[in-house]
Amino acid sequence: MAQALDIAQWDLECEFNNTDHRTELNGVERLIVRRGQPFTINLHLRSGVYQPGGSALNLTVETGPQPSDQYGTQASFGLTDQIDTSRWSAAVTSPPGNMVSLSICSPPDAPIGRWRLTLGQVGRVDFVLLYNPWCTGDVVYMDSEDKLREYILAQDGIIYRGGWKYPIPTPWNYGQFEDGILNVCLRILDMNPKCLRNPGKDASGRRNPIYVSRVLSAMVNCNDDKGLLLGRWTDDYDGGVSPLSWKGSVEILRNWDTNACQPVRFGQCWVFAAVACSVSRALGIPCRLVTNYNSAHDTNSNLVIERYVDENGQLVQKSRDMIWNYHCWVENWMTRPDLKPGFDGWQVMDPTPQEKSEGVYCCGPIPLKAIKEGELTYKYDAPFVFAEVNADVHTFMKRKDGSTKNIISSVNVGLKISTKSVGSDRREDITHLYKYPEGSDEEREAFTKANHQNKLLQQQDNAGLLIVIKVSAEMRKGCDFDVFAVITNNTPNEKKCRLVFGSRAVSYNGILGENCGFKDLLNVQLAPGEEKRIALRMNYSKYAENLTEDNLIRLAALLLDYGTQEAYLAVRNVVLVNPEIKVRILGEPKENRKLAAEITLQNPLPVPLKNCCFTVEGSNLTGGQIVTERLNSTVEPGQDAKVKIYFTPTHSGLRKLVVDFDSNKLCHVKGYRNVIIGK
C-alpha cells in the first residue's frame, strides 16, 4: 500500500508559474495561473522520500461558497503517471528524493476565480485561475501571439471619438495588471445579483465566458445592481466628475472598490466600454474596444429611426429614437457552442445602459457574424445591435399648425466602425465585419432575413435638387471658419428656393444645445444645372460659450422648393480640434529609474487660460497613481503652458504616457506619448 507523503512545507514558485502563465504583471507575491495549463508546486518532505508507485497524495480543489463535483466547482484527485490536461490532475516531475516537484493542471473549462487547493491532510493553498486564450482547449483560444499581445496583455489603447468624417484618437490606460485591479475584477463577479441569489450556480457559470461577459455587461453600469458606473448625459456633474476627465480605468475600479461598491460618478459610452475592456482582459478574455459612428438607438425594434425637425431644419425631440454621433462598445473573443457552427470569434458586448435585456440593462454577447447575416433570433440582443449599424432614418418636418411632412434627406448609420490596430496606434476599419457592401446581393439577403423591409424598398434618387454641407479643411477650437451649403439643380427648370442654414452645439449622443450661427435666405435662384455655395461664418465669439465638452457643432441646411413644395435636408456634425499636447522625454527610459517628461500645450484661444492643470498616468510608469502638476500663472493667447513631470517606470517594454490638460476655457484636452522602457 502506498504511503502518504509527509509534507513539511511547500513552495508555490509564484514567479516561475506566473511568468509561465503570462500573469506576472499582476505581481509575483501570489499564485495566478490560467486554466488548461500545468503549474508547479515544490513539496519539502518532513520524513521519508518520494518513491514512484510507493507514495500517495490526495488533492482537493474547490471554488465558491458551495463547492460541488456536480457543478465542476470541486474535484478530488491523486497522483498519476502524467498530467491529463482535460481534467484536474497531478503528476510528480522530479526524481525520487525528499523534495517533490508536483505538476498540477486544471481542465480548460474549469470555472475562473479564487480556488483552494488542499494537499493531503496538512497543506492548503489559495490561487487564482483565469481564462487561457493560449490554450487550444479553452473556448477563448486565439491563435495569434500578436493579437494576444494586443487584446490581453496591452495595458493601454486608443478610443476613437469625434465624428465619422474626423475620427479623433483618444488614449486610454486600461491598467488591468496594476496593483489590486484583479481583486477588484473578481469582486465585481462576486457582487453581481446572480451570485448574490445563487452563489454556487454562479461560481459554476464562471467556466463560460458567454455567462461572464453578460454579467460584466450588466455590472459595469449600476442600473440594476451594485455596478461600477453611473451614467450621466447632461452637463450637470454635481457629485462626481465629467466622463471626459477620466484617462483610464484604474481610478474608476479602485474608487468603486474602496467606497463599498457605490457607483462611480459619471460615465458615458466610451468609459463604460473601456472599463469593460479592462475587466475582460484582466480575467483572460481577449477584448477590444469598438466605435460605431452615426450609431442608431432604436427603442421600439422596428429598425427605423424617426426624426422630426421644425421649419428651420432644427431637430425637435419627439421620439426616444436617436442617432448618436458615435457609440462605443467592446467585442469579446470566444467560441459559441450554444449556436450553430460558424458564429465563433468576436462577440459584441455593450455595457452602456440603453435598453433592458431579459429585464436587466445589459447587451450581448452577440456574434458579429449574426449581425452581418441578419440572424436576429440569435442570442443575445441581435435586433438592437443590428439596428445600431443598419437602421433606416425617416425625417419629417413638423409645421407650426401641427401637421407633418416627409423630408428628402440622406442619413446613413453604422459608418466607419473603428478599433485600434494590432501592434500600432493606427485606426482599423472593421465595418466589413458588421455589414456587407451597400447594394450587394449579400446585403439584400441579410436585410430579407432580418425583415428590414424599409431598406429593401429604398431607391436612391438624385434627380431634382441636391443639397450637401461642405466644411473647411481644418476647424480648430478658438478659430473663426466658414461652412458651406452646396446646392445643385439637377432639373431642366429654373428653381426658386428658400434656404435655412443653422448651427447648434450638440453632445455626442445627439442632444442639441444653443445656436452657434444662423442664416435664412428667402430667395435662392438656381438655373438648370447650376451649383451654388452659400457660406455660414462660425465665429469663436458666438460658439465658444455654447459648445459642450464634446466640441461638436451640428450643421443643418433645409432647402424648400417653392414650386414643388418639396423639402430637402442636409445634416452634418463637425468636430472642433483641440490643440496638440507635446510630450518630450528627458533622459534614457530605464526600468526602476526616475524619468522626467516635459509637457507643452500652446493656447490657441483669443483669451487667456487660467487654473491650468496637467495630469498624467500610465501603466507600469506612474505606479498606478495619477501625477498632477498645476500652473500658477495665466497663459496668454499664443503662449505655451509648460510643466515637467517626474515618474519611475516599474516594467520594461512599450508603454503609453496618457496626458490630460484642463483649464477655465479649454477642458479635457487629451494627449499621449509612447515610451519604450529598457531593462
SETIFI-76738 format. One record per residue (C-alpha): residue number from 1; y, z, x. Coordinates in Angstrom, 3 decimals, decimal comma. Each point is the difference from the previous one (the first is absolute). Layout:
    n        yy        zz        xx
  NUM         Y         Z         X
...
//
This chain:
    n        yy        zz        xx
    1     0,000     0,000     0,000
    2     3,455    -0,989     1,320
    3     2,246     2,847     1,176
    4     3,518     0,331    -1,438
    5     2,677    -0,531     2,657
    6     1,691     3,273     1,060
    7     3,658    -1,074     0,042
    8     2,539     2,122     1,881
    9     3,054    -2,226    -0,331
   10     1,023    -3,606    -0,587
   11     2,627    -2,504     1,096
   12     1,333    -2,488    -2,547
   13     1,218    -2,411     2,718
   14     3,081    -0,675    -2,133
   15     1,841    -2,088     2,581
   16    -3,017    -2,258     0,630
   17    -0,985    -0,307    -3,675
   18     3,508    -0,488    -1,381
   19     0,738    -2,679     2,605
   20    -3,313    -1,723    -0,727
   21     0,776     0,073    -3,738
   22     3,632    -1,109     0,525
   23     1,447     3,185    -1,485
   24     1,369     1,552     3,202
   25     3,620    -0,615    -1,019
   26    -0,541     2,710    -2,644
   27    -0,577     2,378     2,919
   28    -3,117     1,139     1,838
   29     0,015     3,672    -1,040
   30    -2,488    -0,551    -2,848
   31    -2,799    -2,425    -0,823
   32     1,131    -3,076    -2,007
   33    -2,633    -2,726    -0,303
   34    -0,708    -3,135    -2,028
   35    -2,970    -0,518    -2,269
   36    -2,980    -2,146     1,007
   37     0,623     0,655     3,721
   38    -1,802     2,619     2,152
   39     1,880     2,893     1,605
   40    -1,188     2,433     2,663
   41    -0,247     3,805     0,092
   42    -1,255     1,844     3,091
   43    -2,090     3,123    -0,661
   44    -0,429     2,700     2,655
   45    -3,216     1,976    -0,465
   46    -0,247     3,775     0,394
   47    -3,666    -0,151     0,952
   48    -2,734    -2,577     0,429
   49     0,442    -3,722     0,519
   50    -0,035    -2,994    -2,281
   51    -3,378    -1,769    -0,091
   52    -0,453    -3,311    -1,899
   53    -2,414     0,671    -2,846
   54    -0,101     3,713     0,826
   55     3,498     1,006    -1,123
   56     1,490     0,041    -3,506
   57     3,479     0,217    -1,489
   58     0,925    -0,057    -3,678
   59     3,447    -1,378    -0,813
   60     1,951     0,090    -3,267
   61     3,244    -1,810    -0,833
   62     2,168     0,755    -3,039
   63     3,344    -1,111    -1,426
   64     1,993     1,176    -2,999
   65    -0,233     3,245    -1,977
   66    -3,253    -0,913    -1,797
   67    -2,203    -1,773     2,570
   68    -3,016    -1,800    -1,457
   69    -2,745    -2,320     1,274
   70     0,263    -1,959    -3,249
   71     3,686    -0,840     0,532
   72    -0,354    -0,687     3,726
   73     2,198     2,960     0,913
   74    -2,828     1,948     1,658
   75    -2,873    -0,993     2,281
   76    -2,619     1,886     2,025
   77    -1,797    -1,685     2,880
   78    -1,816     0,735     3,236
   79    -0,386    -1,659     3,383
   80    -1,431    -3,516     0,159
   81    -0,915    -2,250     2,918
   82     3,030    -2,185    -0,561
   83     3,118    -0,221    -2,159
   84    -0,263    -1,622    -3,425
   85     3,505    -1,298    -0,829
   86    -0,841    -0,469    -3,692
   87    -0,245     3,760    -0,717
   88     0,844     3,381     1,503
   89    -2,100     0,292     3,155
   90    -0,085     1,694     3,405
   91    -1,739    -0,790     3,292
   92     0,009     1,561     3,471
   93     1,325    -2,379     2,666
   94    -0,312     2,285     3,067
   95    -3,085     0,723     2,190
   96    -1,911     3,291    -0,423
   97     2,047     3,033     1,105
   98     2,193     2,872    -1,151
   99     2,891    -2,317    -0,994
  100    -0,741    -2,231    -2,986
  101     2,125    -3,068    -0,723
  102    -0,265    -0,583    -3,729
  103     0,972    -3,306    -1,630
  104     0,810     0,285    -3,727
  105     0,760    -2,851    -2,408
  106     1,220    -0,168    -3,585
  107    -0,877    -2,829    -2,378
  108     2,702    -2,717    -0,325
  109     0,505     0,972    -3,669
  110     0,432     3,761     0,494
  111     2,956     1,572    -1,843
  112     3,048     0,424     2,225
  113     1,746     3,336     0,469
  114    -0,694     3,411     1,526
  115    -3,666     0,689     0,800
  116    -1,912     3,093     1,157
  117    -2,953    -0,410     2,366
  118    -2,493     2,855     0,360
  119    -2,155     0,043     3,159
  120    -3,174     1,977    -0,710
  121     0,672     3,663    -0,814
  122     2,920     0,589     2,350
  123     2,576    -2,736     0,276
  124     2,549    -1,342    -2,447
  125     2,273    -2,910     0,893
  126     2,914    -1,423    -2,018
  127     0,958    -3,643     0,368
  128     1,891    -2,769    -1,824
  129    -1,736    -3,227    -1,008
  130     2,011    -3,199    -0,583
  131    -0,675    -3,559    -1,157
  132    -1,168    -2,290     2,812
  133     1,324    -3,572    -0,096
  134    -1,723    -0,612     3,379
  135    -3,438     0,625    -1,584
  136    -1,717    -3,053    -1,544
  137    -1,701     2,205    -2,617
  138     3,272     1,485    -1,279
  139     1,584    -1,676    -3,036
  140     3,365     0,036     1,820
  141    -1,433    -1,908     2,994
  142     2,439    -2,486     1,551
  143    -1,284    -2,368     2,669
  144     3,156    -0,473     2,105
  145     1,208     2,390     2,721
  146     3,521    -1,473    -0,203
  147     0,156     0,652    -3,748
  148    -1,388     3,526     0,419
  149     2,670     0,742     2,610
  150     2,584    -1,086    -2,578
  151    -1,439     1,312    -3,273
  152    -1,532     3,314     1,193
  153     1,424     0,998     3,389
  154     3,620    -1,252    -0,168
  155     2,265     2,944    -0,797
  156     3,077    -2,061    -0,789
  157     0,788    -3,237    -1,733
  158     2,477    -2,241    -1,787
  159     0,852     0,050    -3,705
  160     1,716    -3,074    -1,459
  161     2,954     0,655    -2,280
  162     3,143    -2,044    -0,769
  163    -0,627    -3,170    -2,027
  164    -2,415    -2,923    -0,013
  165     2,646    -2,277     1,500
  166     0,777     2,618     2,650
  167    -2,877     2,439     0,674
  168     1,253     2,964     2,010
  169    -2,499     1,755     2,298
  170     0,291     3,786    -0,219
  171    -1,890     2,176     2,528
  172    -2,231     2,838    -1,210
  173    -1,768     2,804     1,861
  174    -3,388     0,482    -1,724
  175    -0,903     2,863     2,362
  176    -3,553     0,431    -1,324
  177    -1,173     1,651     3,232
  178     2,909     2,425     0,433
  179    -0,840     3,698     0,205
  180    -1,273     1,407    -3,304
  181     0,238    -3,251    -1,989
  182    -3,776    -0,428    -0,448
  183    -0,158     3,506    -1,511
  184     2,738    -0,983    -2,461
  185    -1,914    -3,166    -0,956
  186    -3,143     2,049    -0,707
  187     2,076     2,450    -2,029
  188     1,270    -2,906    -2,127
  189    -3,626    -0,740    -0,913
  190    -0,627     3,696    -0,739
  191     3,032     0,244    -2,307
  192    -0,846    -3,025    -2,125
  193    -0,770     0,845    -3,671
  194    -3,553    -1,410     0,200
  195    -0,774     2,431     2,819
  196     1,590     2,925    -1,843
  197    -2,067    -0,821    -3,122
  198    -3,340    -0,659     1,717
  199     0,110     0,667     3,763
  200    -3,703    -0,736     0,550
  201     0,166    -3,419    -1,614
  202     3,288    -0,805     1,785
  203    -1,472     0,907     3,415
  204    -2,861    -2,414    -0,695
  205     2,423    -2,699    -1,172
  206     1,729     0,036     3,381
  207    -2,833    -2,125     1,383
  208     1,601    -2,900    -1,887
  209     3,337    -1,482     1,195
  210     0,508    -1,545    -3,464
  211     0,063     3,529    -1,452
  212     2,155     1,399     2,822
  213     2,496    -2,895    -0,206
  214     0,402     0,623    -3,714
  215     0,521     3,717     0,616
  216     2,658    -0,763     2,645
  217     1,739    -2,471    -2,319
  218     0,457     2,869    -2,487
  219     0,719     2,789     2,517
  220     2,752    -1,717     2,030
  221     2,170     0,214    -3,133
  222     0,339     3,306    -1,856
  223     0,117    -1,268    -3,589
  224    -3,320     1,518    -1,129
  225    -0,899     2,481     2,714
  226     1,090     1,971     3,066
  227     0,759    -3,297     1,713
  228     2,130    -0,720     3,026
  229     3,136    -1,805    -1,129
  230     2,388    -0,022    -2,923
  231     1,483    -3,418    -0,740
  232     3,704    -0,482    -0,695
  233     1,605    -3,392    -0,748
  234     3,600     1,070    -0,577
  235     2,760     0,907     2,450
  236    -0,327     3,693    -0,865
  237    -2,039     1,693     2,739
  238     1,056     3,601    -0,654
  239    -2,726     2,395     1,076
  240    -1,449    -2,460     2,490
  241     0,874    -2,980     2,180
  242     0,401    -3,721    -0,503
  243    -3,278    -1,889     0,490
  244     1,833    -2,084     2,610
  245     0,475     3,064     2,205
  246    -3,735     0,175     0,857
  247    -1,099    -1,645     3,253
  248    -3,650     0,970    -0,180
  249    -2,769     1,789    -1,876
  250    -0,389     3,075     2,235
  251     2,956     1,987    -1,340
  252    -0,997    -0,799    -3,614
  253    -3,613     1,107     0,494
  254     1,014     3,188     1,837
  255     2,647     0,881    -2,605
  256    -2,549    -0,272    -2,802
  257    -2,533     2,081     1,926
  258     2,375     2,804     0,995
  259     1,635     0,256    -3,450
  260    -3,132     0,912    -1,989
  261    -0,670    -3,631    -1,025
  262     3,337    -0,373    -1,759
  263     1,020    -3,683    -0,184
  264     2,348    -1,297     2,682
  265     3,238    -1,428    -1,412
  266     0,399    -3,031    -0,065
  267    -2,040    -3,169     0,375
  268     0,178    -3,643    -1,000
  269    -2,659    -2,695     0,281
  270     0,020    -0,556     3,780
  271    -0,118     3,774     0,612
  272    -2,940     0,486    -2,399
  273    -1,815    -2,931     1,635
  274     0,730     1,126     3,569
  275    -1,305     3,529    -0,627
  276    -3,133    -1,449    -1,638
  277    -0,477    -2,177     3,089
  278     0,270     3,040     2,302
  279    -2,589     1,948    -2,006
  280    -2,415    -2,945    -0,300
  281     0,097    -0,653     3,750
  282    -0,383     3,706     0,765
  283    -3,197     0,130    -2,097
  284    -1,364    -3,165     1,630
  285     0,672    -2,665    -2,659
  286     1,626    -3,135     1,503
  287     3,344    -0,370    -1,748
  288     3,103    -2,168     0,072
  289     3,296     0,133    -1,875
  290     0,998    -3,080    -2,023
  291     3,307    -1,142    -1,537
  292     0,105    -2,265    -3,063
  293     3,415    -1,627    -0,516
  294     1,221    -0,635    -3,572
  295    -2,651     2,379    -1,271
  296    -0,519     0,066    -3,771
  297    -0,455     3,286    -1,860
  298    -1,813    -1,038    -3,184
  299    -0,174     3,036    -2,295
  300    -1,787    -1,578    -2,988
  301    -2,645    -2,057     1,873
  302     0,975    -3,341    -1,572
  303     0,710    -1,606     3,422
  304     3,557    -0,753    -1,147
  305     3,228     1,606     1,203
  306     2,744    -0,326    -2,612
  307     3,552     0,230     1,343
  308     3,187     0,067    -2,049
  309     3,484    -0,864     1,249
  310     3,380     0,225    -1,691
  311     2,422    -2,914    -0,393
  312     1,242     0,593     3,550
  313    -3,511    -0,409     1,433
  314    -0,312     3,702     0,794
  315    -3,314     1,751    -0,616
  316    -0,301     2,120    -3,139
  317    -2,737     2,658     0,235
  318    -1,918    -0,608    -3,234
  319    -3,584     0,268     1,267
  320    -1,956     2,215     2,411
  321    -1,284    -3,184     1,624
  322     1,732    -0,439     3,352
  323     0,039    -2,198     3,071
  324     0,331     2,102     3,133
  325     1,699    -1,632     2,986
  326    -3,084     1,118     1,898
  327    -2,850     2,404    -0,539
  328    -2,279     1,572     2,612
  329    -3,636     1,040    -0,297
  330    -2,916     0,336     2,413
  331    -3,268    -1,833     0,481
  332    -3,108     1,970     0,999
  333    -2,994    -1,755     1,588
  334    -3,491     0,598    -1,445
  335    -2,999    -1,647    -1,605
  336    -0,336     0,094    -3,802
  337    -3,672     0,595    -0,833
  338     1,119     0,816    -3,564
  339     1,076    -3,640    -0,525
  340    -1,862    -3,280     0,309
  341    -0,179    -1,490     3,560
  342     3,117    -1,614     1,460
  343     2,565     2,712    -0,762
  344    -0,231     2,030     3,229
  345     2,902     0,367     2,441
  346     3,607     0,897    -0,763
  347     0,619     1,969    -3,210
  348     3,436     0,692    -1,534
  349     0,787     3,698    -0,448
  350     3,445     0,913    -1,349
  351     1,125     3,668     0,026
  352     3,452    -0,626    -1,536
  353    -0,085     1,487    -3,535
  354     0,654    -2,945    -2,346
  355    -2,638    -0,150    -2,741
  356    -2,954     2,254    -0,852
  357    -3,578    -0,987     0,829
  358    -2,766     1,947    -1,767
  359     2,688     2,495    -1,034
  360     1,346     0,574     3,535
  361     2,853    -1,546     1,995
  362    -2,051    -1,936     2,536
  363    -0,878    -3,640     0,693
  364    -3,008    -1,598     1,701
  365    -1,935    -0,633     2,033
  366    -0,337    -3,609    -1,176
  367    -1,229    -2,850     2,264
  368     2,579    -2,599     1,032
  369    -2,650    -2,590    -0,863
  370    -0,038     1,212    -3,634
  371     3,782    -0,466    -0,212
  372    -0,202    -3,466     1,537
  373    -2,846    -1,099    -2,287
  374     1,485     1,494    -3,182
  375    -2,962     2,383    -0,501
  376     1,942     2,537    -2,065
  377    -3,000     1,978    -1,267
  378    -0,849     1,268     3,511
  379     0,737     3,592     1,003
  380     2,609     1,333     0,420
  381     3,276    -1,062    -1,677
  382    -0,284    -3,742     0,628
  383     2,345    -1,062    -2,877
  384     2,943     2,051     1,328
  385    -0,327    -1,269     3,593
  386    -0,631    -3,585    -1,193
  387     3,264     0,172    -1,975
  388     1,919     1,326     3,022
  389    -0,662    -3,249     1,856
  390    -0,450    -2,501    -2,870
  391     1,981     1,031    -3,091
  392     2,062    -2,585    -1,838
  393     3,732     0,706    -0,472
  394     1,760    -0,827    -3,297
  395     3,790     0,399    -0,107
  396     2,060     0,335    -3,195
  397     3,724     0,264    -0,657
  398     0,992     2,798    -2,359
  399     3,172    -1,049    -1,792
  400     2,655     2,355    -1,317
  401    -1,106    -0,713    -3,593
  402    -3,488     1,318     0,863
  403    -1,755    -3,390     0,073
  404    -2,031    -1,115     3,006
  405    -0,387    -3,390     1,677
  406    -2,513    -1,227     2,556
  407     1,522    -0,751     3,425
  408    -1,248    -2,559     2,510
  409    -0,627     1,993     3,156
  410    -2,409    -0,290     2,908
  411    -1,236     3,361     1,293
  412    -3,260     0,355     1,912
  413    -1,768     3,276     0,667
  414    -2,447     0,882     2,758
  415     1,855    -1,599     2,914
  416    -0,507     0,289     3,752
  417    -2,583     2,821    -0,203
  418     0,332     1,556     3,452
  419    -1,623     2,397     2,448
  420     0,325     0,781     3,696
  421    -2,071    -2,263     2,259
  422    -2,920     1,381     2,009
  423     1,182     0,993     3,468
  424     3,628    -1,104    -0,399
  425     3,131     0,750    -2,026
  426     0,065    -3,472    -1,547
  427    -0,209    -0,424    -3,776
  428    -3,263    -1,425    -1,341
  429     0,197    -1,851    -3,316
  430    -3,120     0,778    -2,064
  431     1,072    -1,582    -3,311
  432    -3,005    -2,349     0,245
  433    -2,347     3,003    -0,281
  434     1,481     0,814    -3,433
  435     0,738    -3,446    -1,443
  436    -1,139    -3,599     0,171
  437     2,649    -2,658     0,819
  438     2,302    -0,578    -2,963
  439    -1,181    -2,849    -2,209
  440    -3,475    -0,193     1,549
  441    -3,177    -0,355    -2,060
  442    -1,154     3,383     1,329
  443     3,218     1,629    -1,222
  444    -0,509    -1,459    -3,488
  445    -3,598     1,241     0,008
  446     1,106     3,527     0,948
  447     2,685    -0,007    -2,718
  448    -2,582    -1,230    -2,547
  449    -2,320     2,881     0,936
  450     2,873     2,469    -0,276
  451     1,071    -1,512    -3,340
  452     3,451    -0,630     1,490
  453     0,968    -2,574    -2,623
  454     3,726     0,051     0,744
  455    -0,516    -1,270     3,530
  456    -2,475    -2,640    -1,160
  457     2,492    -1,405    -2,518
  458     2,983     0,001     2,349
  459     1,543    -3,332     0,887
  460     2,499    -0,370     2,828
  461     2,992    -1,910    -1,289
  462     2,823    -0,712     2,407
  463     1,584    -2,605    -2,234
  464     3,449     0,871    -1,264
  465     2,212     2,581     1,663
  466    -1,136     1,971     3,010
  467     1,637     3,142     1,332
  468    -0,932     1,905     3,157
  469     1,681     2,689     2,085
  470     0,576    -0,592     3,708
  471     1,205     2,617     2,476
  472     1,587     0,196     3,432
  473    -2,285     0,002     3,028
  474     0,493     3,696     0,738
  475     1,460     2,687    -2,200
  476     0,745     3,118     2,026
  477     1,048     3,263    -1,554
  478     3,732     0,471     0,614
  479     0,866    -3,723    -0,107
  480     1,562    -2,212    -2,668
  481    -2,073    -3,089    -0,825
  482    -0,438    -2,798    -2,537
  483    -2,895    -0,736    -2,361
  484    -0,289    -3,270    -1,910
  485    -1,168    -1,225    -3,399
  486    -1,215    -3,574     0,558
  487    -0,136    -2,077    -3,201
  488    -1,612    -3,439    -0,187
  489     0,270    -2,383    -2,953
  490    -3,270    -1,970    -0,093
  491     0,869    -1,699    -3,309
  492     1,626    -3,426    -0,573
  493     2,811     1,677    -1,968
  494     3,135     1,895     0,980
  495    -0,381     3,740    -0,582
  496     2,554     2,632    -0,971
  497    -1,133     3,554     0,642
  498     1,012     3,598     0,307
  499    -1,087     1,885     3,139
  500    -0,208     3,785     0,093
  501    -0,680     1,107     3,591
  502    -0,366     3,745     0,579
  503    -1,345     2,520     2,475
  504    -1,124     3,595    -0,355
  505    -1,513     2,607     2,241
  506    -3,714     0,423    -0,680
  507    -2,730     2,371     1,138
  508    -3,247    -1,389     1,407
  509    -1,852     0,702    -3,273
  510     2,438    -2,086    -2,056
  511     2,388     2,641    -1,415
  512     3,520    -1,485    -0,128
  513     3,112     1,735     1,309
  514     3,710    -0,811    -0,069
  515     1,844    -3,338     0,214
  516     0,604    -1,379     3,524
  517     1,810    -3,247    -0,919
  518     0,316    -2,273    -3,050
  519     1,193    -3,499    -0,927
  520     0,141    -1,704    -3,436
  521     0,800    -3,748     0,011
  522     0,444    -1,437    -3,491
  523     0,275    -3,670     0,951
  524    -2,484    -1,243     2,590
  525    -0,329    -3,802    -0,220
  526    -2,825    -1,928     1,659
  527    -0,354    -3,785     0,196
  528    -3,548    -1,466    -0,179
  529    -1,834     0,850     3,234
  530     2,849     2,226     1,248
  531    -0,565     3,290     1,878
  532     2,615     2,755     0,097
  533     0,118     3,130     2,192
  534     1,983     2,868    -1,450
  535     0,694     2,940     2,312
  536     0,178     3,690    -0,855
  537     1,633     2,171     2,664
  538    -1,750     3,288     0,722
  539     2,558     2,437     1,429
  540    -1,062     3,179     1,815
  541     2,853     1,845    -1,703
  542    -1,598    -0,851    -3,361
  543    -3,740     0,443     0,703
  544     0,119     2,912     2,484
  545     0,182     2,845    -2,498
  546    -2,429    -1,592    -2,464
  547    -2,931    -0,777     2,292
  548    -3,124     2,115    -0,345
  549    -1,896     1,148     3,085
  550    -2,137    -3,137    -0,360
  551     2,924    -2,246     1,101
  552    -0,823    -2,491    -2,784
  553     2,340    -2,110    -2,139
  554    -1,280    -1,955    -2,995
  555     1,690    -3,358    -0,530
  556    -0,268    -1,631    -3,430
  557     1,400    -3,432    -0,911
  558    -0,135    -0,920    -3,708
  559     0,785    -3,615    -0,912
  560     0,707    -0,901    -3,664
  561    -0,119    -3,698    -0,988
  562     2,643    -0,497    -2,713
  563    -1,694    -3,201    -1,193
  564    -3,596     1,176    -0,473
  565     0,653     3,750    -0,241
  566    -2,758     0,488     2,605
  567     0,371     2,937     2,413
  568    -1,222    -0,022     3,612
  569    -0,292     3,096     2,174
  570    -0,394     0,382     3,754
  571    -0,576     3,446     1,481
  572    -0,213     1,023     3,631
  573     0,011     3,335     1,793
  574     1,685     0,099     3,393
  575    -0,583     2,589     2,709
  576     2,921     1,234     2,080
  577    -1,158     0,472     3,579
  578     0,608     3,313     1,766
  579     1,120     0,013     3,653
  580    -2,650     0,036     2,724
  581    -0,944     3,261     1,688
  582    -0,495    -0,574     3,734
  583    -2,416     2,259     1,894
  584    -0,106     0,041     3,799
  585    -2,725     2,008     1,738
  586     1,244     1,704     3,177
  587    -2,618     0,454     2,712
  588    -3,708    -0,798     0,176
  589    -1,948     1,151    -3,100
  590    -2,903     2,237     1,080
  591    -2,361     2,333    -1,825
  592     1,252     3,640    -0,055
  593     3,222    -0,899     1,816
  594     3,442     0,542    -1,586
  595     1,645    -3,265    -1,017
  596     3,485    -0,980    -1,191
  597     1,116    -2,676    -2,438
  598     3,570    -1,260    -0,366
  599     0,631    -0,995    -3,620
  600     2,987    -2,082    -1,094
  601     1,379    -1,343    -3,283
  602     3,264    -1,946    -0,338
  603     2,124     0,775    -3,055
  604     0,189    -3,305    -1,967
  605     2,168     1,372    -2,798
  606     3,808    -0,291    -0,241
  607     0,144     3,797    -0,469
  608    -0,808     2,932     2,354
  609    -3,442     1,655    -0,068
  610    -0,128     3,795    -0,208
  611    -2,836     2,565     0,152
  612    -2,130    -2,404     2,059
  613    -3,560     1,126     0,675
  614    -2,998    -1,600     1,735
  615    -3,532     1,263    -0,696
  616    -3,071    -1,112     1,921
  617    -3,767     0,427    -0,355
  618    -3,115    -1,662     1,345
  619    -3,719     0,752     0,071
  620    -1,048     1,501     3,353
  621     3,631    -0,295     1,145
  622     1,977     2,819    -1,621
  623    -2,779     2,578    -0,398
  624    -0,233    -0,542    -3,742
  625     3,615     1,159    -0,365
  626     3,234    -1,702    -1,046
  627     2,677    -0,068     2,722
  628     3,596     0,105    -1,299
  629     3,248    -0,787     1,829
  630     3,420     0,200    -1,696
  631     3,308    -1,509     1,088
  632     3,043     2,240    -0,178
  633     2,500    -2,865     0,142
  634     0,987    -2,689    -2,514
  635    -1,197    -3,547     0,775
  636     2,770    -2,529    -0,594
  637    -0,614    -3,593    -1,214
  638    -1,620    -2,067     2,764
  639    -0,755     3,082     2,123
  640    -3,482     1,194     1,016
  641    -1,726     3,129    -1,219
  642    -2,088     1,011     3,018
  643    -2,346     2,910     0,772
  644    -2,669     0,910     2,537
  645    -3,229     1,531    -1,304
  646    -2,758     1,681     2,045
  647    -3,717     0,191    -0,823
  648    -3,346     0,461     1,752
  649    -2,835    -2,483    -0,772
  650    -3,412     1,681    -0,342
  651    -2,338    -3,045     0,041
  652    -0,028    -3,324     1,804
  653     0,069    -3,367    -1,779
  654     2,404    -2,040    -2,138
  655     2,155     2,251    -2,208
  656     2,920    -0,536    -2,400
  657     3,181     2,045     0,280
  658     1,415    -0,052    -3,562
  659     3,767     0,555    -0,360
  660     2,176     0,740    -3,042
  661     3,834     0,001    -0,036
  662     1,999     1,726    -2,715
  663     3,743     0,470    -0,629
  664     2,524     0,279    -2,814
  665     0,276    -3,782    -0,563
  666    -3,123    -1,454     1,618
  667    -3,226     1,646    -1,141
  668    -3,632    -0,150     1,094
  669     0,227    -2,832     2,516
  670    -3,444    -0,430     1,575
  671    -0,973    -1,178     3,455
  672    -2,827     0,357     2,479
  673    -1,142    -0,716     3,524
  674    -3,561    -0,567     1,178
  675    -0,739     2,124     3,068
  676    -3,024    -0,449     2,287
  677    -0,939     3,420     1,376
  678    -1,896     0,030     3,296
  679    -2,513     2,635     1,081
//
